[in-house]
């Protein structure tokens, strides 16, 4: 994606909101996969508990995790 190339060039992290389309809301597990994006963060919620519980979370990329681990 064009926007992702610009963000990578400027060393800006990318967040993909998967609250509505995550966990099979599109043809893939996450909508970012459908759009061929590789975000640094995935925000997840609704389908995490099938909408029964108010729960959410964030999945982080390995490079971000390594930064915080150091």
C-alpha positions as CSV (number, residue, x, y, z in Angstrom):
1,X,0.0,0.0,0.0
2,X,1.1,3.5,-0.8
3,X,0.4,4.9,2.7
4,X,2.4,2.2,4.3
5,X,5.4,2.9,2.1
6,X,5.3,6.6,3.2
7,X,5.0,5.7,6.9
8,X,7.9,3.2,6.6
9,X,10.1,5.9,4.9
10,X,9.4,8.4,7.7
11,X,9.8,5.7,10.4
12,X,6.2,6.1,11.6
13,X,4.4,3.2,13.2
14,X,1.1,2.0,11.7
15,X,-2.0,1.0,13.6
16,X,-4.8,-1.1,12.0
17,X,-8.1,-1.0,13.7
18,X,-9.6,-4.5,13.5
19,X,-12.4,-3.9,16.0
20,X,-15.2,-4.5,13.4
21,X,-13.5,-6.4,10.6
22,X,-11.0,-8.6,12.6
23,X,-11.4,-12.3,13.2
24,X,-13.0,-13.2,9.9
25,X,-14.9,-10.0,9.1
26,X,-13.4,-10.1,5.7
27,X,-12.2,-13.1,3.6
28,X,-9.0,-13.4,5.9
29,X,-8.6,-13.4,9.6
30,X,-7.8,-9.7,9.6
31,X,-8.8,-6.9,7.2
32,X,-5.1,-5.8,7.1
33,X,-4.3,-9.1,5.4
34,X,-7.0,-8.6,2.9
35,X,-5.5,-5.2,2.1
36,X,-2.0,-6.6,2.0
37,X,-0.8,-4.4,4.9
38,X,1.7,-5.2,7.6
39,X,0.8,-2.9,10.6
40,X,2.9,-2.5,13.7
41,X,-0.2,-2.6,15.9
42,X,-3.6,-4.3,15.6
43,X,-6.4,-3.1,17.8
44,X,-8.9,-5.9,18.5
45,X,-12.2,-6.1,20.4
46,X,-15.8,-7.0,19.5
47,X,-15.3,-10.4,17.9
48,X,-12.7,-11.3,20.6
49,X,-15.6,-12.3,22.8
50,X,-18.4,-12.5,20.1
51,X,-19.7,-9.2,21.5
52,X,-20.7,-10.8,24.8
53,X,-18.1,-9.1,27.0
54,X,-16.6,-5.6,26.8
55,X,-13.0,-6.7,26.1
56,X,-10.3,-5.4,23.9
57,X,-6.6,-5.6,23.2
58,X,-3.7,-4.7,21.0
59,X,-1.4,-7.1,19.1
60,X,2.0,-5.7,18.6
61,X,4.7,-6.5,16.0
62,X,7.9,-8.2,17.0
63,X,10.0,-5.1,16.2
64,X,7.9,-3.1,18.6
65,X,8.1,-5.8,21.3
66,X,11.9,-6.0,21.0
67,X,12.1,-2.2,21.4
68,X,10.2,-2.3,24.7
69,X,12.0,-5.5,25.9
70,X,15.3,-3.7,25.7
